[in-house]
Amino acid sequence: MNELKQKLLNKTAVLGVCGLGYVGLPLAVEKAKAGFNVIGFDVQETKVNMVNSGHNYIGDVVNEDLASIVASGKLRATNDFSFVKDVDCICIAVPTPLDKHQQPDISYVKSSTESIAPYLHKDMLVVLESTTYPGTTEELIKPILEKASNLKCGKDFYLAFSPERVDPGNIFYKTKNTPKVVGGITPECTDIAATMYEAVLEAPVYRVSSPAVAEMEKILENTYRNINIGLVNEIAQLCHKMGISIWEVIDAAKTKPYGFQAFYPGPGLGGHCIPLDPYYLSWKAREYGFHTSMIESSMMINDKMPDYTVERLSDILNRQQKSLNGARILQLGVAYKNDIDDYRESPALVVRKIMDQNGCKVDYYDPWVSSYTYDGVKYSSLPEITSEIIQSYDAVIITAGHTQKVDYDMIVKNSKVIFDTKNVLKNYDDKKIEAL
């Protein structure tokens, strides 16, 4: 039996994780909880120090779990990549954002690979988890590793792609029980990578024939959601013109037990994947002279939703004989989804920017996000909201559907008008409320 495979099976292998963010830290914790010794790598010294002191900063990680495994010596963090020489397997889980031209920015993946490459050794496994365009593992990662190490992929070391599947705030599905997809450069690369995940996770590991298949699979997952959200956002705009509640329409449609999955409208798309991944695929498709027309159409619809949201708010204010310019607006919620502190790519931030550009006087309240920085400007949440504070605003706009820590009874009672883009007030029968 392959020596590395044996070490994975008996859990004597040392595992590494490059990038200790929303994906990497939960993965490192699960590896340590499974009985492996784990080294986490991150260029941010603040994160390294927090991990080493057992202080958690990721919502999906249990505070006590992190403190326990750090205290036991099962997990330590460093920004010194020379320690890569001590690991048998390393997963790269770093951001893959878009640049200012909406083009893929894989600089973090590239720099992480270049930091690992000098310390790559024989019989080592490298797995990329960062979401990216099909071909990244073979066209970018493999050449960097082979050139720096003088080792041959598939012969001297193993390389695979296994897309991260993280849904912040999901009550049931976490890193440990979410099925994994793995595609290696060679069948043995796939087998070694799958063996590692099987030794860590409780969920099944699904093997595919290549990294490109695994990369495309991840893009498909999120593009599927992007397109369907784009569809329902467009239908929502039509329903508004027709005087029909899109929310009631969706509730009726989802009674069908087959052939329909409910997606919901909103002020735009947020999160670390859905707003970004289709751009990766569209960019790569152009290399083949192919235009992803359906994908690009859905992206256009979703990208315009913040503007549409502010237009609707303007109409609501006009009916109150108020103009957008000069109106005092309270924005409720800036996280990209309910009951989490994650505001990455949140459409609420764009909605705020558009309101500011139109002369609104905006404050926000989010019990989960005390402050955020967007386009170089720092914004801070109101520390609390009271009936008197609510009464001082011309309108309230709900842009995150928090179900906890928000007193909606008090808000409805004291607001002049409310524009609810998340339908959190669906059970309130009050004419001052208008849903998206």
Secondary structure, DSSP 8 states (H G I E B T S, - for coil): --HHHHHHHTT-SEEEEE--STTHHHHHHHHHHTT-EEEEE-S-HHHHHHHHTT----TTS-HHHHHHHHHTTSEEEES-GGGGGG-SEEEE-----B-TTS-B--HHHHHHHHHHGGG--TT-EEEE-S---TTHIIIIIHHHHHHHH---BTTTBEEEE------TT-SS--TTTS-EEEEESSHHHHHHHHHHHHHH-SS-EEEES-HHHHHHHHHHHHHHHHHHHHHHHHHHHHHHHHT--HHHHHHHHTTSSSS-------SS--SSSTTTHHHHHHHHHHTTT---HHHHHHHHHHHHHHHHHHHHHHHHHHHTT--STT-EEEEE--SSSTT----TT-HHHHHHHHHHHTT-EEEEE-SS-SEEEETTEEEE--S---HHHHHT-SEEEE-S---SS--HHHHHHH-S-EEESS-TTTT---TTEEE-
